[in-house]
């Protein structure tokens, strides 16, 4: 439930009701005191009349009449007390009714806030947390003990919340759509936060309201759209390059072949062959670059089918075993005992991704090691782990490994991991990695509920 830290309004209503109750009690006490005095005076007059001479009977009766008037006044006071009691009863009833209405409104507001998909946090002007709804506790990883504590006590991942709270208090302007990332159960989560001033009915500033939403899926879709737009632009560029560069390269290759035949019987053939080999090698390298660029920029539709990833990995292990044995790399597979669901993927493209990751892993273990393929189901995703025991990825290049044409190998084009990332994103999946000096682990996440 949504808890509220300040109850000043409720305490004010209680003070008013208590004041009415005290006034009513005072009226009852005063009335009882007057009645007691009248009753005592009546008894005294009754005893005096017994000893009054007949000549003074008229005066005594007149005094008794005055007492009867006082008794009527006492009766009127009694009626007043009764009326006050009735009014007090209505007051209590109204108070209880207003309290119930207030509770109903607060319960309704609580239900609304508890049902919201966005986290809502309120603070006082000093940044002390006064309330937080369940979604807010879930997104920020906070607990009930954060009530009454400063917002800056949140972990460093949520430091932006304290920053925007201070900014709003300082400039009195609302803040919208500030994105930041946190790590939750080993996965990055994108949160979008905003902050506005909190005002009461008298328009007084009494704190701030912070709202936090999980926009991980939206951010992922925006990123995919940006990538697809880039792929489409690159696709047009690749088509132009294929026409403007590859055709002349084909003619150049043909003329190199003619030169080789022309100089076959000429002296100094070794030197000529070396120069022609350089030309052939460079032409082939340019062809490979163009082919890699074309594949990366391609936005062709995937040929999705139901694929058993166990069988796909088994086929890949058989393909890699000769090269791995030659380099002293041991291949291992870890499959769960329970059957795994089929996934809707392009088997050729997925096999290309796994082959690229495996070849990179083998090249990272020149002195031998272990390459492990592991399958597991994680919520609605199938996770494929490719783990090596190589030297790891240096920290200074970790942010660039998925960039096109980035490579640390002399014989590489730098398109392998970029192409892997693109193919997995086309499958609505994600690829992540963890690395250390003892090895690197790439993890592919593929959705299980993807419809063909």
C-alpha positions in Angstrom: 0.0 0.0 0.0 1.0 3.6 -0.5 2.1 5.1 2.8 1.9 8.9 3.6 4.3 10.5 6.0 2.4 13.8 6.9 -1.1 13.7 8.7 -1.4 17.3 9.8 -4.8 17.7 8.1 -6.2 14.7 10.0 -4.8 16.0 13.3 -6.6 19.4 12.8 -10.0 17.7 12.4 -9.3 15.7 15.5 -8.5 18.8 17.5 -11.8 20.5 16.5 -13.8 17.4 17.5 -12.0 17.2 20.8 -12.8 20.9 21.5 -16.5 20.4 20.9 -16.4 17.3 23.2 -14.7 19.3 26.0 -17.3 22.2 25.7 -20.2 19.6 25.9 -18.7 18.0 29.0 -18.3 21.4 30.6 -22.0 22.2 29.9 -23.1 19.0 31.4 -21.0 19.6 34.5 -22.3 23.1 35.0 -25.9 21.9 34.5 -25.5 19.2 37.1 -24.0 21.7 39.5 -27.0 24.1 39.1 -29.5 21.3 39.6 -27.7 20.2 42.7 -27.9 23.8 44.1 -31.6 24.1 43.3 -32.4 20.8 44.9 -30.6 21.8 48.0 -32.4 25.2 48.2 -35.8 23.5 47.8 -35.0 21.2 50.8 -34.0 24.3 52.9 -37.2 26.2 52.0 -39.4 23.2 52.8 -37.9 23.0 56.3 -38.2 26.7 56.8 -41.9 26.8 55.8 -42.6 24.3 58.7 -41.5 27.0 61.2 -42.9 30.1 59.5 -45.8 31.9 61.2 -49.0 32.1 59.4 -48.5 35.8 58.8 -45.4 35.0 56.7 -46.9 32.1 54.7 -47.4 34.4 51.7 -43.8 35.4 51.6 -42.6 31.8 51.9 -44.9 30.8 49.1 -43.6 33.6 47.0 -40.1 32.3 47.7 -41.2 28.8 46.8 -42.5 30.3 43.5 -39.1 31.8 42.8 -37.6 28.4 43.4 -40.1 26.8 41.0 -38.9 29.4 38.4 -35.4 28.3 39.0 -36.5 24.7 38.7 -38.0 25.5 35.3 -34.8 27.2 34.4 -33.0 24.0 35.4 -35.3 22.0 33.2 -34.5 24.3 30.3 -30.8 23.7 31.0 -31.4 20.0 31.0 -33.1 20.3 27.6 -30.1 22.4 26.4 -27.8 19.6 27.6 -29.9 17.1 25.7 -29.9 19.2 22.6 -26.1 19.6 23.0 -25.7 15.9 23.4 -27.8 15.3 20.2 -25.7 17.9 18.3 -22.6 16.3 19.6 -23.8 12.9 18.5 -24.4 14.3 15.0 -20.9 15.9 15.1 -19.3 12.6 16.0 -21.3 10.9 13.3 -20.2 13.5 10.8 -16.6 13.2 12.0 -16.7 9.4 11.7 -18.3 9.8 8.2 -15.6 12.2 7.1 -12.9 10.0 8.5 -14.3 7.0 6.6 -14.6 9.1 3.4 -11.0 10.3 3.9 -9.9 6.7 4.4 -11.8 5.6 1.3 -10.2 8.4 -0.8 -6.8 7.5 0.5 -7.4 3.8 -0.1 -8.5 4.6 -3.7 -5.5 6.8 -4.3 -3.3 4.1 -2.8 -4.8 1.5 -5.1 -4.2 3.8 -8.1 -0.6 4.4 -7.2 0.0 0.7 -6.4 -1.4 -0.3 -9.8 0.7 2.2 -11.7 3.5 0.8 -13.9 5.6 3.9 -13.0 7.4 4.4 -9.8 6.3 7.4 -7.8 8.5 8.9 -5.0 7.7 12.0 -3.0 10.1 14.0 -0.9 10.1 17.1 1.4 12.0 20.2 0.4 15.2 18.7 2.0 15.0 15.6 -0.2 13.8 13.3 2.6 11.6 10.5 1.3 8.0 10.9 2.5 6.3 8.2 0.3 7.1 5.6 -2.4 4.7 3.2 -4.2 5.4 -0.5 -4.7 6.6 0.0 -8.3 9.0 2.6 -7.1 10.5 0.2 -4.5 10.8 -2.4 -7.2 12.5 -0.2 -9.8 14.9 1.4 -7.3 15.5 -1.7 -5.2 14.6 0.2 -2.0 12.9 -1.1 1.1 10.5 0.3 3.8 13.5 1.6 5.9 14.0 4.3 3.3 11.1 6.3 4.8 12.4 9.4 6.5 15.8 9.1 4.9 17.5 11.2 2.3 17.1 10.4 -1.4 20.8 10.5 -1.8 21.1 7.4 0.3 20.0 5.4 -2.7 22.8 3.4 -4.4 25.0 5.1 -6.9 23.0 3.6 -9.8 20.1 5.9 -8.9 22.1 9.0 -8.2 20.3 10.8 -11.0 17.1 10.9 -8.8 18.9 13.0 -6.2 20.4 15.2 -8.8 17.1 16.1 -10.5 15.4 16.6 -7.1 18.1 19.2 -6.2 17.8 20.8 -9.6 14.0 21.2 -9.3 14.2 22.6 -5.8 16.9 25.1 -7.0 15.3 26.3 -10.3 11.5 25.5 -9.6 11.2 24.0 -13.1 9.9 20.5 -13.9 12.3 17.9 -15.4 11.1 15.3 -17.9 12.7 12.3 -19.6 16.1 11.9 -18.1 17.4 8.4 -19.0 19.9 6.4 -17.0 21.0 2.8 -16.9 21.2 0.3 -14.0 22.3 -3.3 -13.8 19.6 -5.7 -12.5 20.4 -9.4 -12.2 23.3 -9.0 -14.6 21.2 -7.2 -17.2 21.2 -3.6 -18.1 18.0 -1.8 -17.6 17.1 1.7 -19.0 15.0 3.9 -16.6 13.5 7.2 -17.5 13.0 9.7 -14.6 11.3 13.1 -14.2 10.6 15.4 -11.3 8.1 18.2 -10.5 7.4 20.4 -7.5 4.8 19.1 -5.0 2.3 21.7 -3.9 -0.5 21.7 -1.3 -4.0 23.2 -1.7 -2.7 26.6 -0.7 -0.1 26.4 -3.6 2.7 26.1 -1.1 5.8 24.1 -2.1 6.1 21.2 0.2 8.5 19.0 -1.7 8.9 17.1 -5.0 7.3 14.3 -6.9 9.7 11.9 -8.8 8.4 9.5 -11.3 10.5 6.6 -12.7 9.6 4.3 -15.7 11.3 1.2 -17.1 11.8 2.1 -20.8 14.3 -0.8 -21.6 12.0 -2.2 -24.3 11.3 1.2 -25.8 15.0 2.1 -25.7 15.8 -1.2 -27.4 13.3 -0.6 -30.1 14.6 2.9 -30.7 18.1 1.6 -30.9 16.9 -1.1 -33.4 15.1 1.5 -35.5 18.3 3.7 -35.6 20.3 0.6 -36.6 17.8 -0.4 -39.3 17.9 3.2 -40.7 21.7 3.0 -40.7 21.6 -0.4 -42.4 19.2 0.9 -45.1 21.5 3.8 -45.7 24.5 1.6 -45.8 22.7 -0.8 -48.0 22.3 1.9 -50.7 25.9 2.8 -50.2 27.0 -0.9 -50.5 25.0 -1.3 -53.7 26.8 1.7 -55.2 30.2 0.5 -54.0 29.5 -2.9 -55.5 28.8 -1.3 -58.9 31.5 1.4 -58.9 34.4 -0.5 -57.3 33.8 -4.2 -57.6 33.3 -4.1 -61.4 36.7 -2.3 -62.0 38.3 -4.7 -59.5 37.0 -7.6 -61.6 38.6 -6.1 -64.7 41.8 -5.5 -62.7 41.9 -9.1 -61.6 41.5 -10.2 -65.2 44.4 -8.0 -66.4 46.6 -9.3 -63.5 45.9 -12.8 -64.8 46.9 -11.7 -68.3 50.1 -10.2 -67.0 50.9 -13.4 -65.2 50.5 -15.3 -68.5 52.5 -12.6 -70.5 55.5 -12.6 -68.2 55.5 -16.4 -67.6 58.7 -16.9 -69.7 60.4 -13.5 -69.0 63.7 -13.2 -67.1 63.5 -12.0 -63.5 60.3 -14.0 -63.2 60.6 -14.3 -59.3 60.5 -10.5 -58.9 57.6 -10.1 -61.3 55.7 -12.9 -59.6 56.1 -11.3 -56.2 54.7 -8.0 -57.5 51.8 -9.7 -59.2 51.1 -11.7 -56.0 50.9 -8.4 -54.0 48.4 -7.1 -56.6 46.3 -10.2 -56.4 46.3 -10.2 -52.6 45.3 -6.6 -52.3 42.5 -7.0 -54.9 41.2 -10.0 -53.0 41.4 -8.0 -49.7 39.3 -5.2 -51.3 36.8 -7.8 -52.5 36.5 -9.3 -49.0 36.0 -5.8 -47.5 33.2 -5.1 -50.0 31.6 -8.4 -49.4 31.7 -7.9 -45.6 30.3 -4.4 -45.9 27.5 -5.7 -48.2 26.6 -8.4 -45.7 26.6 -6.0 -42.8 24.5 -3.4 -44.6 22.0 -6.0 -45.9 18.4 -5.7 -44.6 17.0 -8.8 -46.3 14.3 -10.7 -44.5 15.3 -13.6 -42.3 14.2 -17.1 -43.3 12.8 -18.2 -39.9 12.1 -21.8 -39.2 11.8 -23.9 -36.0 15.3 -24.8 -35.0 16.6 -27.1 -32.3 19.7 -25.3 -31.1 21.1 -28.5 -29.5 21.4 -30.0 -33.0 22.9 -26.8 -34.4 25.6 -26.7 -31.8 26.3 -30.4 -32.2 26.8 -29.8 -35.9 29.1 -26.9 -35.2 31.2 -28.8 -32.7 31.8 -31.6 -35.3 32.9 -28.9 -37.8 35.3 -27.2 -35.4 36.8 -30.3 -33.8 39.7 -30.8 -36.3 40.9 -27.1 -36.1 40.4 -27.1 -32.3 42.4 -30.3 -31.8 45.2 -28.9 -34.0 45.5 -25.9 -31.7 45.1 -27.9 -28.4 41.6 -26.5 -27.6 39.1 -28.9 -25.9 35.5 -28.5 -27.0 32.7 -29.0 -24.4 28.9 -28.7 -24.4 26.6 -28.2 -21.4 22.9 -28.9 -22.2 20.1 -29.0 -19.6 18.5 -32.3 -18.8 15.0 -31.1 -19.6 14.0 -30.5 -23.2 14.2 -27.0 -24.6 11.6 -25.3 -26.8 12.4 -24.7 -30.5 13.2 -21.2 -31.5 12.1 -19.3 -34.6 15.4 -18.3 -36.2 17.3 -18.3 -39.5 19.4 -21.4 -38.9 22.1 -20.3 -41.5 22.5 -16.8 -39.9 22.5 -18.2 -36.3 25.1 -20.8 -37.3 27.2 -18.0 -38.8 27.0 -16.1 -35.5 28.1 -19.1 -33.4 30.9 -20.0 -35.9 32.3 -16.4 -35.7 32.2 -16.5 -31.9 33.8 -19.9 -31.8 36.6 -19.0 -34.2 37.3 -15.8 -32.2 37.4 -17.9 -29.0 39.9 -20.4 -30.6 42.1 -17.6 -31.8 42.2 -16.1 -28.3 43.7 -19.4 -27.0 46.9 -19.9 -29.1 48.4 -22.1 -26.4 45.3 -24.2 -26.0 42.4 -24.1 -23.6 38.7 -25.0 -23.3 35.8 -23.8 -25.5 32.4 -24.4 -23.9 29.0 -24.1 -25.5 26.2 -23.9 -22.9 22.4 -23.8 -23.3 19.9 -22.6 -20.7 16.4 -21.1 -20.5 16.2 -17.7 -18.8 12.6 -16.5 -18.4 11.2 -16.1 -22.0 14.6 -16.3 -23.6 16.9 -19.1 -24.7 20.5 -18.2 -23.6 23.5 -19.5 -25.6 26.8 -19.1 -23.9 30.1 -19.3 -25.8 32.9 -19.5 -23.2 36.7 -19.5 -23.7 39.7 -19.6 -21.3 41.8 -17.2 -23.3 43.5 -13.9 -22.3 40.2 -11.9 -22.2 39.4 -8.5 -23.8 41.4 -5.5 -22.7 39.2 -2.9 -20.9 40.3 -0.1 -23.3 38.7 -1.8 -26.3 35.6 -3.4 -24.7 33.3 -0.6 -25.8 34.4 -0.9 -29.5 34.3 -4.7 -30.2 30.9 -4.5 -31.9 31.9 -1.6 -34.1 32.3 -2.3 -37.8 35.9 -2.5 -39.1 37.4 -2.6 -35.5 39.9 -5.4 -35.1 43.1 -6.2 -33.2 44.1 -9.0 -35.6 46.4 -8.4 -38.5 44.4 -10.8 -40.7 41.0 -9.6 -39.7 38.5 -7.3 -41.3 36.7 -6.2 -38.1 33.3 -7.2 -39.3 32.8 -10.5 -37.4 31.3 -9.3 -34.1 29.5 -6.3 -35.8 27.8 -8.8 -38.1 27.0 -11.1 -35.1 25.4 -8.2 -33.2 23.4 -7.2 -36.3 22.0 -10.7 -36.9 21.0 -11.3 -33.3 19.2 -7.9 -33.2 17.4 -8.9 -36.4 16.1 -11.9 -34.4 14.8 -9.5 -31.7 17.5 -10.8 -29.4 20.6 -9.4 -27.6 24.2 -10.3 -27.3 26.3 -9.5 -24.2 29.7 -10.4 -23.0 31.7 -10.7 -19.7 35.5 -10.9 -19.8 38.5 -11.2 -17.5 42.1 -12.2 -17.8 40.9 -15.8 -17.4 38.6 -15.8 -20.3 35.6 -14.3 -22.1 31.9 -15.4 -22.1 29.6 -14.2 -24.9 25.9 -14.8 -24.2 23.2 -14.7 -26.9 19.6 -14.2 -25.8 16.9 -15.3 -28.3 13.1 -14.8 -27.5 11.2 -18.1 -27.2 7.8 -16.6 -27.9 8.7 -15.1 -31.3 6.0 -15.9 -33.9 7.1 -16.7 -37.4 
